[in-house]
Every structure is written in C-alpha cells, then in structure tokens.
Amino acid sequence: MCDTNKRGNKDARKSVHVNVKYWGFFAAKLAVVGAILLTLLRILVHMAPQPPTFMGRVKPRYPIGYDLGFTFLMLLFWLFAAGVFWLVVWDQRYRCRTCLRRLRMPVHRGSWKHVLLDAPNTQYICVFGHGTLKVDDLALTGNHPPDWEQHEDIWKELYSLEETKH
C-alpha cells in the first residue's frame, strides 16, 4: 500500500511539473510578444507627426479622437496586436504538454454523414509518444476544449510487446 501511494505522489508531481512547464512557456511567449508590441507602439507614437494646434490649444501626446490619421494608425496597430496574440494562443494549443514541440500527424476521425453518432474530429500526436490531442471539428452543443490524452512511456510498451514475442 505504501508503494502505491509513493507512485501516486510521483505521478502527481510529474503532472504538476508538466503543467507548470507548459503554462510557463505560454506565459514566456506572451511576455516576449507583449514586450515587442509595446516597443513597436512606442516607435509608432514617436514617429507619428504631432497634429497642428488649433487656436493656440495644445493637443495631447496621444491624439486619439483629435487626429484622424493617428486614430487610424492606432486602430491598425491594435488589430495587428490582437492578431499576433491570437496566433500565440493558437500555436500554444497545438503543442505537446510534455516536450512543448508542435503536434504532428493529423488524423481525421468520425463522419460528416453521421454527425450525431460519430461526430468528426481531428487527432494530433506528439512524435515522441507523449500524448494525443483530440480536437472536435463540429460543435453542435457548444465549443468544447480540446481533449489531451497523456500516454505512458511508449518505449516501455513497445519493449514489453517485443519481449512477449520471445
């Protein structure tokens, strides 16, 4: 009983380590992209020409709402920034939770003809055998998060199959 408890604690620590590594990598990517975008914003604001004063009234440094050109420039910048953050989230979604490599080998399952009984989905696998990600292609009952299934050590399983043949 004590051995089982130790093994359970070890598995729990490994799971926490994997989650911290996965989410830490995501936070690091967001921080780097945020710093790059903030630098780009400061460069754009510095390079943007100051709007002319009207009747001696001094315009603010960020003339959003006063200057149409600057307002349009900021609109384009924030659309670009939202797209970049969306790409970061999309990239993180399709990464292995253990080794952080991109998941490969999409396999399409299910049928578009029988969506109620066998809904279509796509499964991605880590090439090192750490796990499988199942993403629904059709959301009839709402958006469901992708299902990550962690695999045990794939090499142990293959070696055990090899030893049973002898």
Buried (B, 14 or more C-beta within 10 A) or exposed (E): EEEEEEEEEEEEEEEEEBEEBBEEEBEEBBEEBBEEBEEBBEEBBEEBEEBEEEEEEEBEEEBEEEBEEBEEBBEEBEEEBEEBBEEBEEEBBBBBBBBBEEBEEEEEEBEEEEEEEEBBBBBBBBEEBBBBBBBBEEEEEEEEEBEBEBBEEEEEEEEEEEEEEE
